Amino acid sequence: MGIILWIIFGALAGWLGSVIVGRDGQQGAVGNVVVGIIGAMVGGWLAGFFGYHGVTGFNLPSLLIAVVGAVTVLAVFNVFAGRHN
């Protein structure tokens, strides 16, 4: 995947994750991209840990894995930042 597609994929996954966790208003576009890309890495690692393929391209299963990773990253951030929903 090219860098532009990774940025778009990260933005989409990060935005969906932030909406689920309730941080959408605080992050902004760059924050969503960063959370989405890190979330894709974390989600891919978690998927591999459970025997599934990680992020394999721009498709729905990969997006779901990236969103789960983004939600995980944001939940851990909320715990360490002291913000509880």
VEXROTOR-337678 format. One line per 3 residues: number of its first residue (from 0); for each residue x, y, z of N, C-alpha, C, O. Coordinates in Angstrom, 2 decimals. Layout:
NUM = X/Y/Z/X/Y/Z/X/Y/Z/X/Y/Z; ...
***
This chain:
0 = 0.85/-1.17/0.00/0.00/0.00/0.00/0.90/1.24/0.00/1.91/1.27/0.70; 0.53/2.23/-0.77/1.29/3.47/-0.82/1.07/4.31/0.42/0.12/4.09/1.17; 1.94/5.26/0.62/1.87/6.10/1.80/0.56/6.88/1.89/0.02/7.06/2.98
3 = 0.05/7.34/0.75/-1.21/8.09/0.75/-2.36/7.20/1.21/-3.21/7.63/1.99; -2.39/5.95/0.74/-3.45/5.03/1.19/-3.32/4.71/2.66/-4.33/4.56/3.35; -2.09/4.59/3.17/-1.90/4.34/4.61/-2.42/5.52/5.42/-3.03/5.33/6.48
6 = -2.19/6.73/4.95/-2.67/7.91/5.66/-4.20/7.95/5.66/-4.82/8.25/6.69; -4.81/7.67/4.51/-6.27/7.64/4.42/-6.83/6.52/5.32/-7.79/6.73/6.06; -6.22/5.36/5.23/-6.65/4.21/6.04/-6.50/4.54/7.52/-7.39/4.24/8.32
9 = -5.37/5.14/7.90/-5.15/5.52/9.29/-6.13/6.56/9.76/-6.62/6.49/10.89; -6.44/7.54/8.90/-7.40/8.58/9.27/-8.78/7.97/9.50/-9.46/8.32/10.47; -9.19/7.08/8.63/-10.50/6.45/8.77/-10.57/5.58/10.02/-11.53/5.67/10.79
12 = -9.56/4.74/10.23/-9.55/3.87/11.41/-9.44/4.69/12.69/-10.12/4.39/13.67; -8.60/5.72/12.69/-8.46/6.56/13.87/-9.72/7.33/14.19/-10.10/7.47/15.35; -10.38/7.84/13.16/-11.62/8.57/13.36/-12.70/7.66/13.93/-13.39/8.02/14.89
15 = -12.86/6.47/13.34/-13.86/5.52/13.85/-13.55/5.13/15.29/-14.45/5.05/16.13; -12.27/4.89/15.58/-11.88/4.55/16.95/-12.17/5.67/17.92/-12.65/5.43/19.03; -11.88/6.91/17.52/-12.12/8.05/18.41/-13.61/8.30/18.62/-14.01/8.75/19.70
18 = -14.43/8.02/17.62/-15.88/8.15/17.79/-16.38/7.10/18.78/-17.21/7.40/19.64; -15.89/5.88/18.67/-16.30/4.81/19.57/-15.91/5.12/21.01/-16.69/4.90/21.94; -14.70/5.63/21.21/-14.19/5.90/22.56/-14.70/7.24/23.10/-14.73/7.44/24.31
21 = -15.10/8.13/22.22/-15.62/9.41/22.65/-14.59/10.52/22.70/-14.76/11.48/23.45; -13.51/10.39/21.93/-12.45/11.41/21.90/-12.42/12.17/20.59/-11.45/12.86/20.30; -13.46/12.06/19.81/-13.45/12.65/18.47/-13.23/14.15/18.50/-12.52/14.68/17.64
24 = -13.80/14.84/19.45/-13.68/16.29/19.51/-12.31/16.79/19.95/-11.98/17.94/19.70; -11.52/15.95/20.61/-10.24/16.38/21.15/-9.04/16.12/20.25/-8.01/16.77/20.42; -9.12/15.21/19.31/-7.95/14.76/18.58/-7.59/15.58/17.35/-6.43/15.97/17.20
27 = -8.53/15.85/16.51/-8.22/16.50/15.26/-7.78/15.50/14.20/-7.65/14.31/14.48; -7.57/15.98/12.99/-7.27/15.12/11.85/-5.92/14.42/12.00/-5.81/13.23/11.74; -4.89/15.15/12.41/-3.56/14.55/12.54/-3.57/13.50/13.65/-2.96/12.44/13.50
30 = -4.25/13.78/14.73/-4.37/12.81/15.81/-5.07/11.54/15.36/-4.67/10.44/15.74; -6.11/11.69/14.54/-6.81/10.51/14.02/-5.89/9.67/13.14/-5.91/8.44/13.21; -5.09/10.32/12.30/-4.16/9.58/11.44/-3.15/8.82/12.28/-2.90/7.64/12.05
33 = -2.57/9.49/13.26/-1.55/8.86/14.10/-2.15/7.70/14.88/-1.58/6.61/14.92; -3.31/7.93/15.50/-3.97/6.86/16.26/-4.35/5.71/15.34/-4.23/4.54/15.73; -4.81/6.02/14.15/-5.19/4.97/13.20/-4.02/4.12/12.75/-4.14/2.90/12.66
36 = -2.90/4.74/12.46/-1.72/3.99/12.02/-1.16/3.15/13.17/-0.84/1.98/12.99; -1.05/3.76/14.35/-0.59/2.99/15.51/-1.60/1.89/15.84/-1.23/0.77/16.19; -2.89/2.22/15.73/-3.93/1.23/15.96/-3.87/0.07/14.99/-4.13/-1.07/15.38
39 = -3.53/0.34/13.74/-3.39/-0.74/12.76/-2.24/-1.67/13.15/-2.34/-2.89/13.00; -1.16/-1.09/13.65/-0.03/-1.93/14.09/-0.41/-2.76/15.32/-0.13/-3.95/15.38; -1.06/-2.12/16.30/-1.48/-2.83/17.50/-2.54/-3.88/17.16/-2.47/-5.01/17.65
42 = -3.50/-3.51/16.34/-4.54/-4.47/15.94/-3.97/-5.64/15.16/-4.40/-6.78/15.35; -2.99/-5.37/14.29/-2.33/-6.46/13.56/-1.58/-7.39/14.49/-1.60/-8.61/14.31; -0.93/-6.81/15.50/-0.22/-7.63/16.47/-1.21/-8.48/17.27/-0.98/-9.68/17.46
45 = -2.31/-7.86/17.73/-3.32/-8.61/18.47/-3.95/-9.71/17.62/-4.17/-10.82/18.11; -4.24/-9.41/16.36/-4.82/-10.41/15.46/-3.86/-11.59/15.28/-4.28/-12.74/15.31; -2.58/-11.29/15.09/-1.58/-12.35/14.96/-1.45/-13.17/16.23/-1.23/-14.38/16.17
48 = -1.60/-12.52/17.37/-1.54/-13.21/18.66/-2.66/-14.23/18.78/-2.48/-15.28/19.41; -3.81/-13.94/18.19/-4.95/-14.85/18.23/-5.04/-15.74/16.99/-6.05/-16.42/16.81; -4.02/-15.73/16.15/-3.97/-16.64/15.02/-4.60/-16.13/13.74/-4.77/-16.91/12.80
51 = -4.95/-14.86/13.66/-5.54/-14.28/12.45/-4.49/-13.47/11.71/-3.46/-13.10/12.27; -4.76/-13.19/10.45/-3.90/-12.30/9.68/-4.13/-10.88/10.16/-5.24/-10.53/10.56; -3.10/-10.07/10.13/-3.23/-8.68/10.54/-3.80/-7.83/9.41/-4.64/-8.30/8.64
54 = -3.36/-6.61/9.34/-3.80/-5.69/8.30/-3.14/-6.11/6.99/-1.91/-6.08/6.87; -3.96/-6.50/6.02/-3.43/-7.05/4.78/-3.66/-6.15/3.57/-3.28/-6.51/2.45; -4.27/-5.01/3.76/-4.54/-4.11/2.65/-5.72/-3.23/2.96/-6.18/-3.15/4.10
57 = -6.21/-2.57/1.95/-7.33/-1.64/2.11/-8.62/-2.42/1.90/-9.21/-2.37/0.82; -9.06/-3.14/2.94/-10.27/-3.94/2.87/-10.99/-3.91/4.22/-10.43/-3.42/5.21; -12.21/-4.42/4.27/-13.03/-4.34/5.47/-12.43/-5.10/6.66/-12.40/-4.55/7.76
60 = -11.95/-6.34/6.50/-11.36/-7.02/7.66/-10.16/-6.26/8.23/-9.99/-6.18/9.45; -9.33/-5.70/7.37/-8.19/-4.92/7.84/-8.64/-3.65/8.55/-8.05/-3.25/9.55; -9.69/-3.02/8.04/-10.22/-1.82/8.70/-10.75/-2.16/10.08/-10.53/-1.41/11.03
63 = -11.45/-3.27/10.21/-11.97/-3.68/11.51/-10.84/-3.95/12.49/-10.93/-3.57/13.66; -9.78/-4.60/12.04/-8.62/-4.86/12.89/-7.97/-3.55/13.31/-7.59/-3.39/14.47; -7.84/-2.61/12.38/-7.24/-1.31/12.69/-8.11/-0.52/13.66/-7.58/0.16/14.54
66 = -9.42/-0.59/13.52/-10.32/0.12/14.43/-10.23/-0.48/15.83/-10.19/0.25/16.81; -10.21/-1.80/15.92/-10.05/-2.45/17.23/-8.72/-2.02/17.86/-8.65/-1.76/19.06; -7.67/-1.95/17.05/-6.39/-1.48/17.56/-6.44/-0.03/18.00/-5.87/0.32/19.03
69 = -7.12/0.81/17.23/-7.24/2.23/17.59/-8.03/2.40/18.89/-7.66/3.21/19.73; -9.10/1.64/19.05/-9.88/1.69/20.28/-9.01/1.24/21.46/-9.07/1.83/22.54; -8.21/0.21/21.26/-7.30/-0.27/22.30/-6.30/0.80/22.67/-6.07/1.05/23.86
72 = -5.69/1.43/21.68/-4.70/2.49/21.94/-5.36/3.64/22.70/-4.79/4.14/23.67; -6.53/4.06/22.27/-7.22/5.17/22.94/-7.66/4.80/24.35/-7.60/5.64/25.25; -8.09/3.58/24.57/-8.49/3.14/25.91/-7.29/3.14/26.85/-7.40/3.57/28.00
75 = -6.15/2.66/26.37/-4.93/2.67/27.19/-4.51/4.11/27.46/-4.11/4.44/28.58; -4.59/4.97/26.45/-4.26/6.38/26.63/-5.17/7.02/27.69/-4.70/7.76/28.55; -6.46/6.72/27.62/-7.41/7.26/28.61/-7.07/6.82/30.02/-7.19/7.60/30.96
78 = -6.64/5.57/30.17/-6.27/5.08/31.50/-5.06/5.85/32.03/-5.06/6.29/33.18; -4.05/6.01/31.20/-2.84/6.71/31.65/-3.02/8.21/31.75/-2.32/8.87/32.52; -3.93/8.77/30.98/-4.19/10.21/31.04/-5.16/10.56/32.16/-5.34/11.73/32.48
81 = -5.77/9.56/32.75/-6.69/9.80/33.85/-8.08/10.20/33.43/-8.87/10.67/34.25; -8.41/10.02/32.16/-9.75/10.35/31.67/-10.57/9.07/31.60/-10.18/8.10/30.96; -11.70/9.08/32.26/-12.57/7.92/32.26/-13.93/8.30/31.73/-14.51/9.31/32.15
84 = -14.47/7.50/30.80/-15.80/7.76/30.24/-16.81/6.89/30.93/-18.00/6.95/30.60
***
